[in-house]
Structures are given as structure tokens and as C-alpha cells.
Amino acid sequence: MRPRAVTGTALLALALACGTEDLGPTVPGDPSSPKPIVGRIGELTFSAQLLQPSWDRLVGRMTLTNPTGDTIALRFPDTCVVLLRLYRLADEQRVVDAHSKRCQPRPIDMTLGPGESRTFETNVTFFFILGIEIPEGRYRATLYLRPDGSDEVEIGVGLPRLIRPDEEQA
């Protein structure tokens, strides 16, 4: 079977399928785990969620699944397939594109056979995100993918509250 590339139009369908209206907060102390956002990217299905496993860290997780009977091939421009982006709530201005330190500018090819799934994560600390210029507060978080040959796909996953570490906690 010959792999098929997912087109930009197919990936754009993802953005249209993912509303950001009912994004709940993902702050420490909330006993319920956030529910994943689910949808389609062309022929692929996805499940995406934002986790906050500790007070100072955000983890974006996305699983891509091929529900078809054919093999689907994608290429990404670096070793981080899923990336995190934050926007201010007041004016929707993008404040940061955050990614793991492990991201390298080396393309990664991904092939999903029929029924196959792959899970990708981005894991960033508040210290990396906030630095010295971005204020503490609640932000709109998205996970995004940048497949080669297609438009960027962005999925709203939550409204995390970011706080700076105290000297004692750092």
C-alpha cells in the first residue's frame, strides 16, 4: 500500500472542527482531569488535552489515529510534533510559543497504518513560559501542529493559570 499525504485542506478542517467555547480551567487542586478535545484532521482522528501535573508545569498531549484502511504519511519540520501556544484572554494577543527543550530542527516522518495511533506530548515549565516579561494570570492555551506542505493546525485545549515560582519553590 502506498502512503497518502494529508492535504492542507484536510488539516484546515481540524481548526474548523475544534471550537474553543467550553474550555475549562486546568489549575492544580481540580480533582477532575480535563476532558480531551476530539475531532478530525482530514482522515485522521485526534484527541488533545492540556494537563497540569504539577503547579509549575503544563503538558500538552495529542493522539492521532488512522481509522481508515489505508496508510497515511505526514512530515513535521522538527522533532516536536505538538507545540504549545498561549494567548492573553483580554485581547487574544499571542504571548508565547512554548516547546520542550528537546525539540530539534530535524524533520520527523510519521506513518500511521490502518487503525494505528501515535501520542505526542509537549512538556514546558512556567519558568520557561513566563520568563521575566509575561505577567502571571490565566491564558488561553492551544496545541498546534505544523505538518510540512499544509497549513498550521491549532486546537484550543484550556485556560491555565500561570504563576511565578517563589524562591523557595524554584
Residue, then its C-alpha position, 0 to 999 in steps of 0.5 A: m500500500r502506498p502512503r497518502a499525504v494529508t492535504g492542507t485542506a484536510l488539516l484546515a478542517l481540524a481548526l474548523a472542527c475544534g471550537t474553543e467555547d467550553l474550555g475549562p480551567t486546568v489549575p492544580g487542586d481540580p480533582s477532575s482531569p480535563k476532558p480531551i478535545v476530539g475531532r478530525i484532521g482530514e482522515l485522521t482522528f485526534s484527541a488533545q488535552l492540556l494537563q497540569p501535573s504539577w503547579d509549575r508545569l503544563v503538558g500538552r498531549m495529542t493522539l492521532t489515529n488512522p481509522t481508515g484502511d489505508t496508510i497515511a504519511l505526514r512530515f513535521p519540520d522538527t522533532c516536536v510534533v505538538l507545540l504549545r501556544l498561549y494567548r492573553l484572554a483580554d485581547e487574544q494577543r499571542v504571548v508565547d510559543a512554548h516547546s520542550k527543550r528537546c525539540q530539534p530542527r530535524p524533520i520527523d516522518m510519521t506513518l500511521g497504518p490502518g487503525e494505528s495511533r501515535t501520542f505526542e506530548t509537549n512538556v514546558t515549565f512556567f519558568f520557561i513560559l513566563g520568563i521575566e516579561i509575561p505577567e502571571g494570570r490565566y491564558r488561553a492555551t492551544l496545541y498546534l501542529r505544523p505538518d510540512g506542505s499544509d497549513e498550521v493546525e491549532i486546537g484550543v485545549g484550556l485556560p491555565r493559570l500561570i504563576r511565578p515560582d517563589e524562591e523557595q519553590a524554584 
